[in-house]
């Protein structure tokens, strides 16, 4: 009976069931052609001899770089596997593959917009790498050699430098003697080490392809460690930078913002930019330039190839605006002038309007927030009747009033070239604003027709 029950029913516990009752697919070892000691071993993942050789090249690339001797497919395999921390002295001139430099950029800075760098990841890497070195340079502590060693590697690729901070030297806290304990810190004076920043004389003349330079003399994100001297653009800084700019003959765009550039520093910069062979755009916005600095800039307009000048948010008043107007009346190459957020008043506004009666080159003029009133609007109205070059005029945030609006409306009725005129927040009546916009739409339609006909 026990034998019959075993044959007809299930096997008792503790006794292995017959082999024929097992599912062979349930045991992966039963499905292997070869059972190796390593249960994860498989014929399918054994690399080919070619891949083993290429992987050996990758592993020892720093000791013996082999790249250009490989076939295109082999070269692509190696470039895909190379680590991004290899020395720049090895990769800078050897590797031109954009895929490799993209990995370098993304590993270091994450996702970035490469369109700002003419879609070149290699250019992006070397520009940002050099920017980081300069922004973290501490005078009297960082060796200039750390900058100079990188220059031969990146000079062919750097076309723009956007420096968002420049660190001053680290100032040691003053030592107090017990005898002087009663003396306050303010009585000790401000003597100490200089607060001059990175000296661009050692760099700019070596960057033979540099076309744009943006600088901010200050410390980014100082937080609770704020001190005014962290944002001090010293006169020595200005002198060193001016000499460096003079030696950089390929520079086309210069921007120095939020750096407390005053009249004296502006004059120093301008004296070294006179007759510059390639400078086309100058931006000194968000500084403290006054009338003396504006007179120097007027001289620069007559002795340069500048096409765009941005000096908004400064302290330029009527005399400074008159100096700029005198330069414009001589038909300088300037095409765009931004003077918003200054204090020119009607004295400067009328002078600029008179200059544009003679100027036939300026295309864009921004006079927003300059304390202009009805006399300036009347002068500009007279200018619009005779000027056929100006395309864009911004008068926003001034006090033109109703009479000023009527004067602008009258001028626009005789003008066929102005395409944009911003008169927001000027106190102009809605009727005048509507009439001005109507004339602008007519000019825009005429401009589109002329463009289509020229094609």
Secondary structure, DSSP 8 states (H G I E B T S, - for coil): -HHHHHHHS---TTS---GGGS-GGG-GGGG-SS--SSTT--GGG---HHHHHHHHHHHTTTTS---TTS-HHHHHHHHHHS-TTS-HHHHTTT---HHHHHHHHHHHH-S--GGGGTT-HHHHHHHHHHHHHHHT--TTTS-THHHHHHHHHHTTT--EEEE--------------GGGTTS-GGGG-S-SS------GGGTGGG-TT--EEEE--S-TT-GGG--GGGG---HHHHHHHHHHHHH-TT--EEEE-SS---HHHHHHHHHHHTT-SS--EEE--SS---HHHHHHHHHHHHTS---EEE--SS---HHHHHHHHHHHTT--S--EEE--SS--HHHHHHHHHHHTTT--S--EEE--SS---HHHHHHHHHHHHH--S--EEE-TTS--HHHHHHHHHHHHTT-SS--EEE-TTS---HHHHHHHHHHHHHHHHHHHHHHHHH-
